[in-house]
């Protein structure tokens, strides 16, 4: 993983000293909350319903065991003993005291972490495939390019005050696990260069990104991105927060005209002054080598015996391991979605165990996935049963990756000042409804995503089943969307029928799922496949019939 150089250390140290002074001035009353707000947002500090929330940057989701242990320490010392992993591969602490934030940032700097650009109208954390550098279907590793974008975009003088927040995602595999088409800019790394998608996004007016250029060479990537951002910065709406995202500009101009203007802007730039020289790209790439893989003797028969003796372990191997580029390794998903608990949360004790197993079994590396789970990217198959047993002791062995209880949910009205409805209790009730592991396996791959308001932090637009919380005269209702997906066949879900009260949603979801099981042609036909084959309206009656 990337290691800070002298410039990174100096930048973080100077920013922390500056913010420490700003916090002291706010606490003394010298700064009002209105004056302090833009300063705290530049440092990832939000004021939510009950307390301050600090969002910590985890660049492209890559973590060391040392950094995970620091999170555990912060959770114990400064929060309520847990943290929340987000869909942008970051971490949030929801119960932070303002006076503690300078010390927290100092402690984060000790392990080469910070909270810059996790909020505000700037380029946010660039996200990528959680299996980068390990996946069997990967064409090239996107992490060095994500790091290059991080270095280019951090406190970029032109792009610190954009019309609205800006999100970039990269994938380098045949399967899109980074949801690139619902980002402001999505990048697909191919053998012929980058495919550039622009104008995606969710929220009030969801759009899928448009392919505006193919074959952008890596050595020209930064100048092309700069041209994309400059056109947006020049013409993006600043008079209306609801029309400020780049998706609105691309829609208004048309993707062809936007692409023409980007090309024109690109040709006016001093590209050589913007693009990283080959030796800098090579330097960054050198920080992402393969680990020193251990050649452990692997006995397939022994693994088969362990699975036969322990059906829960067999289910975990089947559901929570992912093919690795080495046949004797796999990538492992540690689910943060035990049945009945808030999605994405982890206690300090669980964080410590995740750090421990990373050291013991995964070359001290972890990843945060955009579905809020934690990944061990490189695990020897010979170690799987020992790893499973250690995770099982702290409730981290739930075998539900990509299954119906592996729900993405935003914090919702339990924490967020913008929310209209609760997301966490609903996700808990749905997971309880499908607590039976055999039923979960029978259902197969089915992605539920829940947002507590139209801002779509829970990605409801691209859930196979999406759930949006709305407020109707002070009562929480939920609209159900069907048919969304965020992969290489990206599609936006469509609202199906009228909204439902919270207590009616789990039963409605169960009726839809039971109908799917009746209609599929084989166990290999997933829920999303049946919806696309038969249409969303096939499920409308089941969704809204009386319980």
TABELTA-V883332 format. One record per residue. N is the residue number from 1. RES is the residue in one small letter. OMEGA is omega as a letter, one per 30 degrees, with the letter a starting at -180 (none if undefined). Layout:
N|RES|OMEGA  N|RES|OMEGA
This chain:
1|x|a  2|x|l  3|x|a  4|x|l  5|x|a  6|x|a  7|x|l  8|x|a  9|x|a  10|x|a  11|x|a  12|x|a  13|x|a  14|x|l  15|x|l  16|x|l  17|x|l  18|x|a  19|x|l  20|x|l  21|x|a  22|x|l  23|x|l  24|x|l  25|x|l  26|x|a  27|x|l  28|x|a  29|x|l  30|x|l  31|x|l  32|x|l  33|x|l  34|x|l  35|x|a  36|x|a  37|x|a  38|x|l  39|x|l  40|x|a  41|x|l  42|x|a  43|x|l  44|x|a  45|x|l  46|x|l  47|x|a  48|x|a  49|x|a  50|x|a  51|x|l  52|x|l  53|x|l  54|x|l  55|x|a  56|x|a  57|x|l  58|x|a  59|x|a  60|x|l  61|x|a  62|x|a  63|x|l  64|x|l  65|x|l  66|x|l  67|x|l  68|x|l  69|x|l  70|x|l  71|x|l  72|x|l  73|x|l  74|x|l  75|x|a  76|x|a  77|x|a  78|x|a  79|x|l  80|x|l  81|x|l  82|x|l  83|x|a  84|x|l  85|x|a  86|x|l  87|x|l  88|x|l  89|x|l  90|x|l  91|x|l  92|x|l  93|x|a  94|x|a  95|x|a  96|x|l  97|x|a  98|x|a  99|x|a  100|x|a  101|x|l  102|x|l  103|x|l  104|x|a  105|x|l  106|x|a  107|x|l  108|x|l  109|x|l  110|x|l  111|x|l  112|x|l  113|x|a  114|x|l  115|x|a  116|x|l  117|x|l  118|x|l  119|x|l  120|x|a  121|x|a  122|x|l  123|x|a  124|x|l  125|x|l  126|x|a  127|x|a  128|x|a  129|x|a  130|x|l  131|x|a  132|x|l  133|x|a  134|x|a  135|x|l  136|x|a  137|x|a  138|x|l  139|x|l  140|x|a  141|x|a  142|x|a  143|x|l  144|x|l  145|x|l  146|x|l  147|x|l  148|x|l  149|x|l  150|x|a  151|x|l  152|x|a  153|x|a  154|x|a  155|x|l  156|x|a  157|x|l  158|x|a  159|x|l  160|x|a  161|x|l  162|x|l  163|x|a  164|x|l  165|x|a  166|x|a  167|x|a  168|x|l  169|x|a  170|x|l  171|x|l  172|x|a  173|x|l  174|x|l  175|x|a  176|x|l  177|x|a  178|x|l  179|x|a  180|x|a  181|x|l  182|x|l  183|x|l  184|x|l  185|x|l  186|x|a  187|x|l  188|x|a  189|x|a  190|x|l  191|x|a  192|x|a  193|x|a  194|x|l  195|x|a  196|x|l  197|x|a  198|x|l  199|x|l  200|x|l  201|x|l  202|x|l  203|x|a  204|x|a  205|x|a  206|x|l  207|x|l  208|x|a  209|x|l  210|x|l  211|x|a  212|x|l  213|x|l  214|x|l  215|x|l  216|x|a  217|x|l  218|x|a  219|x|l  220|x|a  221|x|a  222|x|a  223|x|l  224|x|l  225|x|l  226|x|l  227|x|l  228|x|a  229|x|a  230|x|l  231|x|l  232|x|a  233|x|a  234|x|a  235|x|l  236|x|a  237|x|l  238|x|a  239|x|a  240|x|a  241|x|a  242|x|a  243|x|a  244|x|a  245|x|a  246|x|l  247|x|l  248|x|l  249|x|a  250|x|l  251|x|a  252|x|a  253|x|a  254|x|a  255|x|a  256|x|a  257|x|l  258|x|l  259|x|l  260|x|a  261|x|l  262|x|l  263|x|l  264|x|l  265|x|l  266|x|a  267|x|l  268|x|a  269|x|l  270|x|a  271|x|a  272|x|a  273|x|a  274|x|a  275|x|l  276|x|l  277|x|a  278|x|a  279|x|l  280|x|l  281|x|l  282|x|l  283|x|l  284|x|a  285|x|a  286|x|l  287|x|a  288|x|l  289|x|l  290|x|l  291|x|l  292|x|a  293|x|l  294|x|l  295|x|a  296|x|l  297|x|a  298|x|a  299|x|a  300|x|a  301|x|l  302|x|l  303|x|l  304|x|l  305|x|l  306|x|l  307|x|l  308|x|a  309|x|a  310|x|a  311|x|l  312|x|l  313|x|l  314|x|l  315|x|l  316|x|l  317|x|a  318|x|a  319|x|a  320|x|l  321|x|a  322|x|a  323|x|a  324|x|l  325|x|l  326|x|a  327|x|a  328|x|l  329|x|l  330|x|l  331|x|a  332|x|l  333|x|l  334|x|a  335|x|l  336|x|a  337|x|l  338|x|a  339|x|l  340|x|a  341|x|a  342|x|l  343|x|l  344|x|a  345|x|l  346|x|l  347|x|l  348|x|l  349|x|l  350|x|l  351|x|l  352|x|l  353|x|l  354|x|l  355|x|a  356|x|a  357|x|l  358|x|l  359|x|a  360|x|a  361|x|a  362|x|l  363|x|l  364|x|a  365|x|l  366|x|l  367|x|l  368|x|l  369|x|a  370|x|l  371|x|l  372|x|l  373|x|l  374|x|a  375|x|l  376|x|a  377|x|a  378|x|l  379|x|l  380|x|l  381|x|a  382|x|a  383|x|a  384|x|a  385|x|l  386|x|l  387|x|a  388|x|a  389|x|l  390|x|l  391|x|a  392|x|a  393|x|a  394|x|l  395|x|l  396|x|a  397|x|l  398|x|a  399|x|a  400|x|a  401|x|a  402|x|l  403|x|a  404|x|l  405|x|l  406|x|a  407|x|l  408|x|l  409|x|l  410|x|l  411|x|l  412|x|a  413|x|l  414|x|a  415|x|a  416|x|l  417|x|a  418|x|a  419|x|l  420|x|a  421|x|l  422|x|l  423|x|a  424|x|a  425|x|l  426|x|l  427|x|l  428|x|a  429|x|l  430|x|a  431|x|l  432|x|l  433|x|a  434|x|a  435|x|a  436|x|a  437|x|l  438|x|l  439|x|l  440|x|l  441|x|l  442|x|a  443|x|l  444|x|a  445|x|l  446|x|a  447|x|l  448|x|a  449|x|a  450|x|l  451|x|l  452|x|l  453|x|a  454|x|l  455|x|l  456|x|l  457|x|l  458|x|l  459|x|a  460|x|a  461|x|a  462|x|l  463|x|l  464|x|l  465|x|l  466|x|a  467|x|a  468|x|l  469|x|l  470|x|l  471|x|l  472|x|l  473|x|l  474|x|l  475|x|a  476|x|l  477|x|a  478|x|l  479|x|a  480|x|l  481|x|l  482|x|l  483|x|l  484|x|l  485|x|a  486|x|a  487|x|a  488|x|l  489|x|a  490|x|l  491|x|l  492|x|l  493|x|a  494|x|l  495|x|a  496|x|l  497|x|a  498|x|l  499|x|a  500|x|l  501|x|a  502|x|a  503|x|a  504|x|a  505|x|a  506|x|l  507|x|l  508|x|l  509|x|l  510|x|l  511|x|l  512|x|a  513|x|l  514|x|l  515|x|l  516|x|a  517|x|l  518|x|a  519|x|a  520|x|a  521|x|l  522|x|l  523|x|l  524|x|a  525|x|a  526|x|l  527|x|a  528|x|l  529|x|a  530|x|l  531|x|a  532|x|l  533|x|a  534|x|a  535|x|a  536|x|a  537|x|l  538|x|a  539|x|a  540|x|a  541|x|l  542|x|a  543|x|a  544|x|l  545|x|l  546|x|a  547|x|none
